Amino acid sequence: MSLDRRTLLAGLAATPFAGRRLFADDFRHGLKNWTIEAEKPATVTVKDGVLDIVAPAGFTAWFKPELIGAVAITYEARAVSAGGPYDRVSDLNAFWMAREADGGSPLAHPRSGAFADYDALKTYYVGQGGNGNTTTRFRRYVGKPGDRPLLPQHDHAAADEMLTPNRWTRVRLVAEGDRIEYWSDERRLFEHRDPEPYTRGWFGLRTTQSHLRLRNFGVFALLPAGR
């Protein structure tokens, strides 16, 4: 399916960092730019520029375009707590620069949505507010089933790095050469220097047993320092 140019090529707007906009999605054209994988039937709706996801089990939404080179991925997310059956405030998660171990696209190999199915990817991953909003972790997947590497310094449990119910959180993911970062509300939670960086791949929003909302999604090409 062709991508909506009005949605994706939304101008080379100025940003809070040195970059130019490559893609943008305000969800006013539905989900045509996304591929959904859900372990159990999920409720996914769009209203007034907000993507609303109620996921009873593992759920991933892949952004269809491949991302190449130095990029920042930005969006705002909200963990809903309003008495619903899956409003547990947990798992604002993401894959970025994700590829199959053989270099192929994860969109060409649909998965069930179960978390273990993604072990075979080469990708960066952050799970913010995982395990019932008790952990925030960064991982660099190496494409081996059953292997989810986790360094001690990338396993956080501080309360101020978890999710706040019913509040919009500004997220920024960075892949710029060997510098990999995850930002939450302009605070850098993780910085990883990767001697063998993943320099192209796909973005996937990931969650499980939760109710999330997403808005103002964008991807930016990062400019060299001094430009």
Z-matrix of the N, CA and C atoms (Angstrom, degrees):
N
C 1 1.452
C 2 1.526 1 109.14
N 3 1.322 2 117.45 1 132.96
C 4 1.457 3 120.24 2 -179.40
C 5 1.515 4 110.76 3 -70.51
N 6 1.330 5 116.02 4 151.64
C 7 1.450 6 121.47 5 -179.13
C 8 1.515 7 109.88 6 -85.64
N 9 1.315 8 116.52 7 149.68
C 10 1.451 9 122.86 8 179.46
C 11 1.523 10 109.32 9 -79.07
N 12 1.341 11 117.19 10 108.81
C 13 1.465 12 120.48 11 -175.02
C 14 1.520 13 111.78 12 -63.90
N 15 1.313 14 117.61 13 -34.38
C 16 1.461 15 119.21 14 178.95
C 17 1.517 16 111.34 15 -64.17
N 18 1.333 17 116.38 16 -32.25
C 19 1.456 18 120.72 17 -179.90
C 20 1.512 19 111.23 18 -80.96
N 21 1.336 20 117.19 19 -43.90
C 22 1.457 21 120.75 20 -170.84
C 23 1.526 22 113.58 21 -87.07
N 24 1.322 23 117.43 22 -37.19
C 25 1.462 24 119.99 23 -178.58
C 26 1.525 25 107.79 24 -102.28
N 27 1.322 26 115.23 25 69.15
C 28 1.461 27 121.54 26 -168.34
C 29 1.514 28 111.88 27 -91.59
N 30 1.332 29 117.12 28 40.52
C 31 1.457 30 120.14 29 175.56
C 32 1.506 31 112.65 30 87.95
N 33 1.308 32 116.35 31 153.78
C 34 1.460 33 121.89 32 178.44
C 35 1.517 34 108.39 33 -93.24
N 36 1.329 35 115.27 34 68.94
C 37 1.461 36 120.64 35 -172.29
C 38 1.515 37 111.49 36 -77.60
N 39 1.340 38 115.37 37 154.44
C 40 1.463 39 120.38 38 174.01
C 41 1.511 40 110.08 39 -67.14
N 42 1.321 41 116.75 40 149.76
C 43 1.453 42 122.79 41 -177.39
C 44 1.515 43 108.96 42 -131.80
N 45 1.383 44 118.03 43 166.26
C 46 1.463 45 120.10 44 178.27
C 47 1.516 46 113.62 45 -68.06
N 48 1.343 47 118.88 46 -8.20
C 49 1.449 48 122.83 47 178.35
C 50 1.523 49 107.46 48 -130.70
N 51 1.327 50 116.70 49 173.95
C 52 1.468 51 120.18 50 -175.05
C 53 1.523 52 109.77 51 -79.13
N 54 1.318 53 117.05 52 93.65
C 55 1.444 54 120.71 53 179.97
C 56 1.512 55 111.57 54 -163.33
N 57 1.335 56 116.22 55 167.22
C 58 1.457 57 121.24 56 174.75
C 59 1.518 58 108.49 57 -124.19
N 60 1.298 59 115.41 58 143.88
C 61 1.456 60 120.53 59 -174.10
C 62 1.519 61 110.81 60 -72.19
N 63 1.328 62 115.64 61 128.27
C 64 1.454 63 122.04 62 174.69
C 65 1.523 64 111.34 63 -97.19
N 66 1.326 65 116.02 64 -45.52
C 67 1.456 66 122.34 65 -176.92
C 68 1.516 67 109.35 66 -139.18
N 69 1.325 68 115.42 67 151.95
C 70 1.452 69 120.93 68 172.08
C 71 1.519 70 108.33 69 -149.06
N 72 1.309 71 116.19 70 148.31
C 73 1.463 72 120.48 71 176.68
C 74 1.522 73 108.32 72 -143.35
N 75 1.343 74 115.61 73 118.86
C 76 1.465 75 120.21 74 175.22
C 77 1.532 76 111.26 75 -100.72
N 78 1.335 77 116.51 76 7.59
C 79 1.466 78 124.67 77 175.31
C 80 1.524 79 113.23 78 64.92
N 81 1.333 80 117.15 79 12.20
C 82 1.462 81 118.91 80 178.61
C 83 1.526 82 111.51 81 -77.30
N 84 1.327 83 116.80 82 -7.31
C 85 1.465 84 121.58 83 175.03
C 86 1.532 85 110.60 84 -110.84
N 87 1.338 86 115.94 85 23.01
C 88 1.453 87 119.87 86 176.72
C 89 1.518 88 112.80 87 77.39
N 90 1.328 89 115.54 88 -143.82
C 91 1.457 90 121.91 89 -172.57
C 92 1.529 91 112.41 90 -111.54
N 93 1.324 92 117.58 91 24.67
C 94 1.469 93 119.06 92 -174.80
C 95 1.526 94 112.51 93 -64.97
N 96 1.329 95 117.63 94 -19.35
C 97 1.468 96 120.49 95 -179.33
C 98 1.526 97 113.16 96 -96.15
N 99 1.330 98 116.74 97 10.15
C 100 1.466 99 121.56 98 -172.81
C 101 1.518 100 111.06 99 -133.04
N 102 1.346 101 115.11 100 150.76
C 103 1.458 102 123.31 101 172.26
C 104 1.527 103 108.50 102 -119.49
N 105 1.315 104 116.61 103 128.95
C 106 1.468 105 122.18 104 -174.18
C 107 1.523 106 110.71 105 -103.23
N 108 1.346 107 116.12 106 135.45
C 109 1.464 108 123.08 107 171.09
C 110 1.529 109 107.26 108 -126.51
N 111 1.330 110 117.13 109 121.73
C 112 1.461 111 120.72 110 -175.09
C 113 1.526 112 110.46 111 -134.56
N 114 1.328 113 115.86 112 128.23
C 115 1.462 114 122.37 113 -179.58
C 116 1.525 115 111.20 114 -66.04
N 117 1.332 116 116.61 115 -37.02
C 118 1.460 117 123.79 116 172.71
C 119 1.519 118 107.65 117 -130.70
N 120 1.340 119 117.96 118 156.52
C 121 1.466 120 118.88 119 -178.09
C 122 1.527 121 111.71 120 -53.59
N 123 1.327 122 115.18 121 125.02
C 124 1.457 123 122.09 122 -179.59
C 125 1.526 124 109.24 123 -108.98
N 126 1.321 125 115.66 124 155.92
C 127 1.463 126 121.27 125 175.66
C 128 1.518 127 107.95 126 -102.12
N 129 1.329 128 116.23 127 115.81
C 130 1.469 129 122.05 128 -177.14
C 131 1.518 130 107.57 129 -125.57
N 132 1.337 131 116.26 130 117.82
C 133 1.457 132 121.01 131 -178.23
C 134 1.524 133 109.56 132 -133.00
N 135 1.317 134 115.60 133 161.47
C 136 1.456 135 122.37 134 177.79
C 137 1.523 136 108.58 135 -129.78
N 138 1.342 137 115.72 136 131.70
C 139 1.458 138 120.45 137 177.93
C 140 1.518 139 109.01 138 -152.24
N 141 1.326 140 116.01 139 129.34
C 142 1.463 141 122.44 140 175.57
C 143 1.528 142 112.42 141 53.05
N 144 1.335 143 115.84 142 41.03
C 145 1.455 144 119.70 143 176.08
C 146 1.515 145 114.99 144 79.17
N 147 1.331 146 118.25 145 12.32
C 148 1.464 147 122.38 146 -179.16
C 149 1.525 148 109.25 147 -120.28
N 150 1.329 149 115.54 148 128.12
C 151 1.458 150 122.01 149 173.44
C 152 1.515 151 108.64 150 -88.43
N 153 1.332 152 117.33 151 123.26
C 154 1.459 153 123.05 152 -177.46
C 155 1.525 154 108.80 153 -112.77
N 156 1.350 155 116.45 154 123.59
C 157 1.464 156 122.57 155 -175.93
C 158 1.519 157 109.67 156 -122.88
N 159 1.322 158 116.32 157 120.26
C 160 1.461 159 121.64 158 170.99
C 161 1.522 160 106.34 159 -112.49
N 162 1.347 161 115.49 160 110.20
C 163 1.466 162 121.46 161 -171.71
C 164 1.519 163 110.35 162 -116.59
N 165 1.334 164 118.57 163 110.71
C 166 1.460 165 120.03 164 178.23
C 167 1.520 166 114.08 165 -75.26
N 168 1.333 167 117.27 166 -13.64
C 169 1.472 168 122.14 167 179.43
C 170 1.527 169 107.30 168 -153.68
N 171 1.342 170 116.63 169 -161.42
C 172 1.456 171 120.45 170 -176.12
C 173 1.516 172 113.04 171 -57.27
N 174 1.343 173 115.78 172 137.50
C 175 1.471 174 121.29 173 -173.49
C 176 1.523 175 108.63 174 -149.15
N 177 1.340 176 116.60 175 132.99
C 178 1.460 177 121.93 176 174.23
C 179 1.517 178 109.32 177 -135.08
N 180 1.327 179 116.22 178 134.21
C 181 1.471 180 122.59 179 173.52
C 182 1.521 181 107.54 180 -114.85
N 183 1.332 182 117.10 181 111.50
C 184 1.464 183 122.66 182 -179.80
C 185 1.517 184 110.40 183 -89.71
N 186 1.344 185 116.70 184 131.51
C 187 1.451 186 121.92 185 170.84
C 188 1.528 187 107.40 186 -78.98
N 189 1.318 188 117.50 187 128.59
C 190 1.458 189 121.23 188 -167.90
C 191 1.531 190 115.69 189 -68.16
N 192 1.331 191 120.43 190 -40.58
C 193 1.469 192 117.94 191 -178.65
C 194 1.524 193 112.70 192 -67.68
N 195 1.325 194 116.11 193 142.77
C 196 1.454 195 120.57 194 171.65
C 197 1.522 196 109.47 195 -74.96
N 198 1.323 197 116.77 196 141.73
C 199 1.458 198 123.00 197 178.59
C 200 1.521 199 108.42 198 -104.51
N 201 1.334 200 116.64 199 130.41
C 202 1.457 201 121.39 200 -173.27
C 203 1.523 202 109.68 201 -129.51
N 204 1.324 203 115.32 202 134.07
C 205 1.451 204 120.09 203 175.49
C 206 1.512 205 113.41 204 85.22
N 207 1.332 206 116.22 205 -159.55
C 208 1.460 207 121.90 206 -176.94
C 209 1.525 208 109.59 207 -78.57
N 210 1.338 209 116.02 208 116.35
C 211 1.459 210 120.00 209 -175.31
C 212 1.522 211 110.86 210 -137.56
N 213 1.332 212 113.94 211 157.87
C 214 1.457 213 122.34 212 166.63
C 215 1.521 214 107.67 213 -124.22
N 216 1.307 215 116.26 214 136.32
C 217 1.465 216 123.17 215 178.88
C 218 1.521 217 106.72 216 -113.04
N 219 1.323 218 117.16 217 126.86
C 220 1.454 219 120.49 218 -175.54
C 221 1.526 220 110.69 219 -128.82
N 222 1.314 221 115.46 220 148.00
C 223 1.467 222 121.26 221 174.52
C 224 1.525 223 108.45 222 -168.30
N 225 1.316 224 115.08 223 167.59
C 226 1.449 225 121.59 224 172.67
C 227 1.522 226 108.22 225 -113.92
N 228 1.325 227 116.40 226 137.19
C 229 1.462 228 121.59 227 -177.81
C 230 1.521 229 109.85 228 -132.54
N 231 1.310 230 114.50 229 151.78
C 232 1.464 231 121.17 230 -177.68
C 233 1.524 232 108.89 231 -137.47
N 234 1.326 233 117.23 232 125.05
C 235 1.465 234 122.37 233 174.85
C 236 1.523 235 108.18 234 -89.48
N 237 1.320 236 116.15 235 114.52
C 238 1.460 237 121.20 236 -172.45
C 239 1.523 238 110.71 237 -84.57
N 240 1.316 239 115.52 238 132.18
C 241 1.462 240 122.75 239 171.90
C 242 1.519 241 107.44 240 -130.20
N 243 1.353 242 115.41 241 95.95
C 244 1.460 243 120.19 242 -176.27
C 245 1.519 244 111.57 243 -139.44
N 246 1.339 245 116.34 244 23.74
C 247 1.454 246 120.13 245 176.23
C 248 1.506 247 115.55 246 89.24
N 249 1.329 248 117.61 247 2.92
C 250 1.453 249 120.28 248 178.61
C 251 1.521 250 111.69 249 -73.59
N 252 1.339 251 117.76 250 163.98
C 253 1.466 252 120.33 251 -175.10
C 254 1.522 253 114.04 252 -65.16
N 255 1.336 254 117.90 253 -21.54
C 256 1.471 255 120.57 254 -179.93
C 257 1.528 256 111.88 255 -119.90
N 258 1.325 257 116.83 256 20.27
C 259 1.468 258 121.44 257 179.51
C 260 1.524 259 110.39 258 -84.20
N 261 1.336 260 117.41 259 60.75
C 262 1.461 261 119.75 260 -172.82
C 263 1.525 262 113.66 261 -98.34
N 264 1.353 263 118.68 262 -0.03
C 265 1.470 264 123.65 263 178.43
C 266 1.532 265 109.29 264 56.33
N 267 1.323 266 115.17 265 79.96
C 268 1.461 267 120.63 266 -176.88
C 269 1.516 268 109.38 267 -162.30
N 270 1.333 269 115.83 268 150.08
C 271 1.460 270 123.11 269 164.32
C 272 1.520 271 115.17 270 63.99
N 273 1.321 272 115.31 271 66.53
C 274 1.460 273 121.26 272 163.35
C 275 1.525 274 105.64 273 -92.44
N 276 1.332 275 116.49 274 95.42
C 277 1.455 276 121.98 275 -167.13
C 278 1.520 277 110.42 276 -121.35
N 279 1.332 278 116.86 277 161.82
C 280 1.461 279 120.39 278 179.83
C 281 1.514 280 111.30 279 -156.61
N 282 1.335 281 115.37 280 142.20
C 283 1.463 282 124.15 281 163.39
C 284 1.519 283 107.40 282 -101.61
N 285 1.352 284 117.48 283 142.80
C 286 1.457 285 118.41 284 169.00
C 287 1.519 286 110.62 285 -146.21
N 288 1.336 287 114.32 286 151.69
C 289 1.469 288 123.93 287 -171.17
C 290 1.537 289 110.08 288 56.77
N 291 1.306 290 116.11 289 40.42
C 292 1.466 291 122.74 290 -175.10
C 293 1.526 292 111.33 291 -85.91
N 294 1.342 293 114.45 292 133.35
C 295 1.461 294 121.64 293 174.65
C 296 1.525 295 108.52 294 -141.71
N 297 1.331 296 115.09 295 160.37
C 298 1.451 297 119.58 296 170.32
C 299 1.529 298 109.29 297 -67.20
N 300 1.312 299 116.56 298 159.93
C 301 1.464 300 120.56 299 -179.63
C 302 1.522 301 111.93 300 -59.63
N 303 1.345 302 117.32 301 -28.64
C 304 1.468 303 120.56 302 178.64
C 305 1.528 304 112.56 303 -88.80
N 306 1.333 305 117.06 304 6.12
C 307 1.456 306 121.50 305 178.87
C 308 1.509 307 115.16 306 94.57
N 309 1.325 308 117.51 307 -5.03
C 310 1.454 309 120.66 308 -177.17
C 311 1.516 310 113.58 309 -78.17
N 312 1.317 311 115.21 310 176.24
C 313 1.452 312 122.01 311 -178.79
C 314 1.524 313 111.38 312 -83.95
N 315 1.349 314 118.45 313 135.16
C 316 1.466 315 119.73 314 174.97
C 317 1.523 316 112.18 315 -65.16
N 318 1.331 317 117.98 316 -20.77
C 319 1.460 318 119.95 317 178.49
C 320 1.521 319 111.70 318 -70.72
N 321 1.340 320 116.33 319 -21.57
C 322 1.462 321 120.71 320 178.69
C 323 1.519 322 112.38 321 -83.47
N 324 1.341 323 116.72 322 -6.94
C 325 1.459 324 121.50 323 -179.26
C 326 1.528 325 108.47 324 -130.51
N 327 1.335 326 117.94 325 76.63
C 328 1.464 327 120.67 326 -176.04
C 329 1.522 328 112.10 327 -56.71
N 330 1.331 329 115.06 328 141.26
C 331 1.465 330 122.64 329 179.99
C 332 1.514 331 110.66 330 -114.99
N 333 1.331 332 115.13 331 166.67
C 334 1.458 333 120.84 332 -175.92
C 335 1.520 334 113.20 333 -75.20
N 336 1.333 335 117.64 334 -17.61
C 337 1.456 336 121.52 335 -171.78
C 338 1.508 337 113.04 336 100.09
N 339 1.344 338 118.15 337 -16.28
C 340 1.465 339 121.44 338 177.04
C 341 1.525 340 109.46 339 -67.82
N 342 1.321 341 117.54 340 139.24
C 343 1.461 342 122.39 341 -172.12
C 344 1.528 343 111.91 342 -57.98
N 345 1.313 344 117.82 343 -41.92
C 346 1.464 345 121.09 344 -176.91
C 347 1.520 346 112.44 345 -61.83
N 348 1.322 347 118.19 346 -23.46
C 349 1.465 348 121.01 347 -179.23
C 350 1.523 349 112.64 348 -66.18
N 351 1.340 350 117.36 349 -16.28
C 352 1.460 351 120.75 350 -175.71
C 353 1.529 352 112.46 351 -96.65
N 354 1.316 353 117.56 352 -0.42
C 355 1.468 354 120.47 353 -178.65
C 356 1.520 355 112.64 354 -59.87
N 357 1.339 356 117.18 355 -28.90
C 358 1.462 357 120.73 356 -175.22
C 359 1.526 358 113.39 357 -79.32
N 360 1.327 359 117.86 358 0.28
C 361 1.455 360 120.64 359 178.29
C 362 1.525 361 111.11 360 -81.51
N 363 1.316 362 115.64 361 155.61
C 364 1.464 363 122.37 362 162.27
C 365 1.518 364 106.01 363 -101.67
N 366 1.322 365 116.81 364 115.86
C 367 1.453 366 119.60 365 -170.63
C 368 1.520 367 110.73 366 -166.30
N 369 1.327 368 115.69 367 161.68
C 370 1.464 369 121.26 368 165.91
C 371 1.527 370 107.67 369 -95.77
N 372 1.315 371 114.80 370 149.69
C 373 1.468 372 119.32 371 -175.38
C 374 1.524 373 109.63 372 -148.20
N 375 1.327 374 116.20 373 136.31
C 376 1.459 375 121.13 374 168.16
C 377 1.516 376 108.50 375 -127.86
N 378 1.323 377 115.14 376 134.67
C 379 1.451 378 122.29 377 170.98
C 380 1.517 379 108.15 378 -113.29
N 381 1.335 380 117.70 379 100.95
C 382 1.464 381 120.82 380 179.07
C 383 1.523 382 109.17 381 -92.66
N 384 1.329 383 115.39 382 127.18
C 385 1.458 384 119.98 383 -179.06
C 386 1.518 385 112.85 384 69.43
N 387 1.335 386 116.72 385 34.88
C 388 1.461 387 120.30 386 178.77
C 389 1.517 388 112.39 387 -75.44
N 390 1.328 389 115.25 388 171.56
C 391 1.468 390 121.25 389 176.19
C 392 1.527 391 111.63 390 52.70
N 393 1.343 392 114.01 391 52.16
C 394 1.458 393 118.50 392 178.51
C 395 1.517 394 113.36 393 69.99
N 396 1.346 395 116.38 394 32.76
C 397 1.463 396 123.63 395 177.06
C 398 1.530 397 112.08 396 67.11
N 399 1.351 398 115.00 397 42.83
C 400 1.473 399 120.23 398 178.88
C 401 1.522 400 113.03 399 -121.86
N 402 1.335 401 118.23 400 -11.86
C 403 1.472 402 121.05 401 -179.01
C 404 1.522 403 110.01 402 -136.81
N 405 1.330 404 115.81 403 148.38
C 406 1.458 405 122.77 404 170.33
C 407 1.520 406 106.50 405 -133.42
N 408 1.356 407 116.44 406 119.11
C 409 1.462 408 121.02 407 -168.01
C 410 1.515 409 112.32 408 -134.87
N 411 1.323 410 114.81 409 145.56
C 412 1.463 411 122.62 410 172.30
C 413 1.525 412 108.54 411 -112.73
N 414 1.328 413 115.98 412 138.52
C 415 1.464 414 121.14 413 176.36
C 416 1.530 415 109.38 414 -137.49
N 417 1.324 416 114.25 415 148.38
C 418 1.463 417 121.72 416 169.60
C 419 1.533 418 106.54 417 -112.94
N 420 1.316 419 115.85 418 102.15
C 421 1.459 420 120.89 419 179.69
C 422 1.526 421 109.97 420 -71.31
N 423 1.333 422 116.05 421 143.66
C 424 1.463 423 121.23 422 -174.44
C 425 1.527 424 113.42 423 -115.61
N 426 1.329 425 117.48 424 10.32
C 427 1.457 426 120.99 425 174.35
C 428 1.510 427 115.15 426 82.46
N 429 1.345 428 117.13 427 25.82
C 430 1.465 429 120.69 428 -179.75
C 431 1.524 430 109.66 429 -122.01
N 432 1.336 431 118.06 430 119.17
C 433 1.459 432 120.35 431 178.21
C 434 1.524 433 111.78 432 -53.86
N 435 1.323 434 115.54 433 134.84
C 436 1.457 435 121.05 434 179.81
C 437 1.513 436 114.79 435 84.31
N 438 1.330 437 117.68 436 -2.69
C 439 1.462 438 121.59 437 -176.45
C 440 1.532 439 109.05 438 -114.68
N 441 1.335 440 116.43 439 110.10
C 442 1.469 441 122.40 440 176.41
C 443 1.527 442 107.35 441 -122.74
N 444 1.334 443 117.80 442 83.42
C 445 1.462 444 120.19 443 -174.44
C 446 1.529 445 111.69 444 -58.38
N 447 1.337 446 115.34 445 137.04
C 448 1.466 447 121.09 446 179.15
C 449 1.522 448 108.47 447 -141.84
N 450 1.338 449 116.30 448 109.92
C 451 1.455 450 120.98 449 176.66
C 452 1.529 451 109.84 450 -78.78
N 453 1.342 452 118.03 451 147.47
C 454 1.469 453 120.05 452 -178.30
C 455 1.523 454 113.13 453 -54.87
N 456 1.323 455 117.75 454 -38.69
C 457 1.466 456 120.62 455 -178.48
C 458 1.525 457 113.10 456 -72.47
N 459 1.330 458 116.93 457 -8.97
C 460 1.464 459 121.34 458 178.99
C 461 1.521 460 112.30 459 -105.28
N 462 1.310 461 116.98 460 14.80
C 463 1.466 462 122.75 461 179.23
C 464 1.527 463 107.63 462 -116.63
N 465 1.326 464 116.87 463 97.32
C 466 1.456 465 122.22 464 -172.93
C 467 1.536 466 111.40 465 -104.96
N 468 1.326 467 114.93 466 148.91
C 469 1.467 468 119.91 467 179.16
C 470 1.527 469 111.88 468 -136.38
N 471 1.322 470 118.64 469 10.26
C 472 1.459 471 121.45 470 -178.54
C 473 1.529 472 110.25 471 -67.18
N 474 1.313 473 116.19 472 136.76
C 475 1.463 474 121.02 473 -176.80
C 476 1.523 475 112.24 474 -60.37
N 477 1.336 476 117.06 475 -33.19
C 478 1.461 477 119.06 476 -176.95
C 479 1.526 478 113.10 477 -80.60
N 480 1.342 479 117.54 478 3.55
C 481 1.454 480 121.51 479 173.34
C 482 1.525 481 112.13 480 -107.10
N 483 1.324 482 116.53 481 6.03
C 484 1.459 483 121.59 482 178.70
C 485 1.531 484 110.04 483 -93.01
N 486 1.318 485 116.49 484 -174.53
C 487 1.455 486 122.73 485 -178.49
C 488 1.524 487 110.87 486 -89.81
N 489 1.315 488 115.29 487 142.28
C 490 1.458 489 121.27 488 174.40
C 491 1.521 490 108.32 489 -102.45
N 492 1.330 491 118.57 490 124.52
C 493 1.464 492 119.99 491 -177.05
C 494 1.528 493 112.17 492 -57.74
N 495 1.335 494 114.95 493 138.60
C 496 1.463 495 122.70 494 169.49
C 497 1.529 496 113.66 495 61.06
N 498 1.330 497 117.20 496 27.51
C 499 1.462 498 120.48 497 176.80
C 500 1.526 499 108.98 498 -125.96
N 501 1.332 500 116.60 499 134.80
C 502 1.455 501 120.79 500 176.83
C 503 1.519 502 110.22 501 -69.22
N 504 1.320 503 116.20 502 129.04
C 505 1.463 504 123.86 503 178.50
C 506 1.519 505 108.60 504 -112.19
N 507 1.331 506 117.95 505 130.47
C 508 1.466 507 122.71 506 177.20
C 509 1.529 508 108.78 507 -88.61
N 510 1.307 509 115.44 508 120.92
C 511 1.467 510 122.00 509 -177.25
C 512 1.518 511 109.28 510 -112.10
N 513 1.338 512 116.27 511 139.24
C 514 1.472 513 121.72 512 172.19
C 515 1.516 514 109.38 513 -137.34
N 516 1.324 515 115.67 514 123.72
C 517 1.456 516 123.30 515 175.50
C 518 1.522 517 107.78 516 -106.24
N 519 1.320 518 116.99 517 135.60
C 520 1.459 519 121.47 518 -177.38
C 521 1.526 520 109.91 519 -125.19
N 522 1.325 521 115.46 520 134.69
C 523 1.472 522 122.02 521 167.51
C 524 1.517 523 105.78 522 -133.46
N 525 1.315 524 116.30 523 102.75
C 526 1.459 525 122.17 524 -176.00
C 527 1.522 526 108.62 525 -131.99
N 528 1.325 527 115.53 526 89.22
C 529 1.459 528 119.26 527 -174.46
C 530 1.523 529 109.55 528 62.72
N 531 1.343 530 115.86 529 -127.57
C 532 1.459 531 118.93 530 -178.39
C 533 1.536 532 113.04 531 -83.94
N 534 1.333 533 117.22 532 -0.66
C 535 1.462 534 120.87 533 -177.04
C 536 1.528 535 109.89 534 -98.14
N 537 1.323 536 115.38 535 115.43
C 538 1.462 537 122.22 536 -179.38
C 539 1.521 538 107.65 537 -118.04
N 540 1.338 539 117.43 538 128.86
C 541 1.463 540 120.38 539 -174.77
C 542 1.523 541 111.34 540 -138.27
N 543 1.329 542 113.80 541 154.40
C 544 1.461 543 121.95 542 171.17
C 545 1.517 544 107.92 543 -131.78
N 546 1.339 545 115.78 544 123.37
C 547 1.456 546 122.99 545 -178.61
C 548 1.529 547 109.86 546 -115.63
N 549 1.325 548 115.91 547 142.18
C 550 1.460 549 122.54 548 174.85
C 551 1.520 550 107.71 549 -132.50
N 552 1.339 551 116.19 550 117.57
C 553 1.468 552 121.63 551 -178.15
C 554 1.529 553 111.75 552 51.43
N 555 1.332 554 114.99 553 49.04
C 556 1.472 555 122.95 554 177.39
C 557 1.528 556 113.47 555 64.79
N 558 1.302 557 117.30 556 15.76
C 559 1.461 558 122.22 557 174.98
C 560 1.528 559 107.91 558 -112.84
N 561 1.311 560 117.46 559 126.07
C 562 1.458 561 121.26 560 179.88
C 563 1.523 562 109.59 561 -81.67
N 564 1.329 563 115.39 562 112.64
C 565 1.465 564 119.80 563 179.80
C 566 1.520 565 111.90 564 -87.16
N 567 1.350 566 117.05 565 -30.40
C 568 1.458 567 120.48 566 -179.14
C 569 1.526 568 109.96 567 -139.68
N 570 1.331 569 115.75 568 137.76
C 571 1.460 570 122.94 569 167.28
C 572 1.517 571 107.11 570 -133.99
N 573 1.314 572 115.65 571 122.46
C 574 1.462 573 121.50 572 -178.20
C 575 1.516 574 108.95 573 -125.09
N 576 1.319 575 117.15 574 130.41
C 577 1.461 576 122.31 575 174.47
C 578 1.521 577 108.66 576 -97.93
N 579 1.313 578 116.07 577 114.68
C 580 1.458 579 122.34 578 -172.53
C 581 1.533 580 109.79 579 -105.91
N 582 1.332 581 118.87 580 113.48
C 583 1.470 582 120.36 581 179.67
C 584 1.529 583 112.92 582 -68.47
N 585 1.329 584 117.55 583 -18.62
C 586 1.461 585 122.13 584 176.72
C 587 1.529 586 108.31 585 -129.79
N 588 1.317 587 117.39 586 71.95
C 589 1.476 588 120.40 587 -170.33
C 590 1.526 589 113.20 588 -70.26
N 591 1.322 590 113.87 589 152.02
C 592 1.455 591 121.38 590 171.03
C 593 1.537 592 106.74 591 -87.12
N 594 1.305 593 117.04 592 116.00
C 595 1.460 594 121.59 593 -170.29
C 596 1.524 595 113.61 594 -107.75
N 597 1.322 596 117.66 595 2.06
C 598 1.460 597 121.00 596 174.91
C 599 1.524 598 108.26 597 -157.18
N 600 1.320 599 115.86 598 152.92
C 601 1.451 600 119.82 599 179.67
C 602 1.517 601 111.27 600 157.12
N 603 1.330 602 115.89 601 -160.38
C 604 1.458 603 122.26 602 -171.86
C 605 1.524 604 110.99 603 -119.19
N 606 1.341 605 114.56 604 155.17
C 607 1.458 606 122.57 605 174.47
C 608 1.518 607 109.58 606 -101.10
N 609 1.345 608 115.44 607 136.88
C 610 1.450 609 120.13 608 174.15
C 611 1.519 610 111.06 609 -135.26
N 612 1.329 611 117.04 610 125.59
C 613 1.465 612 121.47 611 170.90
C 614 1.520 613 107.92 612 -79.04
N 615 1.321 614 116.46 613 131.32
C 616 1.460 615 121.21 614 -172.98
C 617 1.531 616 110.13 615 -128.54
N 618 1.340 617 116.63 616 140.86
C 619 1.462 618 120.71 617 173.45
C 620 1.525 619 109.10 618 -158.02
N 621 1.324 620 115.93 619 176.19
C 622 1.462 621 121.41 620 174.63
C 623 1.519 622 109.31 621 -159.15
N 624 1.311 623 115.86 622 139.63
C 625 1.468 624 122.75 623 178.32
C 626 1.532 625 110.99 624 45.48
N 627 1.328 626 115.07 625 57.87
C 628 1.457 627 118.67 626 -175.08
C 629 1.524 628 110.48 627 -153.25
N 630 1.316 629 113.91 628 172.54
C 631 1.458 630 122.63 629 175.19
C 632 1.521 631 106.79 630 -129.66
N 633 1.341 632 116.22 631 107.57
C 634 1.455 633 122.39 632 -177.56
C 635 1.517 634 110.97 633 -118.35
N 636 1.334 635 114.97 634 152.63
C 637 1.455 636 121.78 635 169.99
C 638 1.523 637 108.79 636 -125.24
N 639 1.336 638 115.55 637 145.87
C 640 1.464 639 121.88 638 -175.92
C 641 1.521 640 108.97 639 -134.50
N 642 1.349 641 116.39 640 140.91
C 643 1.457 642 120.29 641 176.43
C 644 1.535 643 109.46 642 -150.80
N 645 1.335 644 115.52 643 164.98
C 646 1.466 645 122.93 644 172.72
C 647 1.527 646 112.94 645 54.58
N 648 1.330 647 116.16 646 51.14
C 649 1.456 648 121.29 647 179.60
C 650 1.524 649 110.47 648 -79.12
N 651 1.335 650 117.02 649 135.10
C 652 1.460 651 120.54 650 177.48
C 653 1.509 652 111.76 651 -151.20
N 654 1.325 653 115.85 652 155.91
C 655 1.463 654 123.42 653 174.75
C 656 1.519 655 107.54 654 -128.42
N 657 1.339 656 116.45 655 133.49
C 658 1.450 657 122.10 656 -174.88
C 659 1.524 658 110.04 657 -126.95
N 660 1.330 659 115.84 658 138.00
C 661 1.462 660 121.42 659 170.82
C 662 1.516 661 107.96 660 -81.37
N 663 1.323 662 117.13 661 124.46
C 664 1.456 663 120.93 662 -178.97
C 665 1.518 664 109.97 663 -81.55
N 666 1.314 665 115.47 664 136.71
C 667 1.460 666 121.20 665 -177.74
C 668 1.521 667 110.13 666 -91.72
N 669 1.325 668 118.46 667 149.75
C 670 1.455 669 120.92 668 176.75
C 671 1.518 670 111.27 669 -58.15
N 672 1.313 671 117.71 670 151.46
C 673 1.456 672 122.03 671 178.98
C 674 1.519 673 110.33 672 -56.10
N 675 1.347 674 114.87 673 138.90
C 676 1.456 675 120.08 674 178.01
C 677 1.507 676 114.69 675 90.58
N 678 1.358 677 117.65 676 -1.16
C 679 1.460 678 119.90 677 179.80
C 680 1.516 679 110.14 678 -109.17
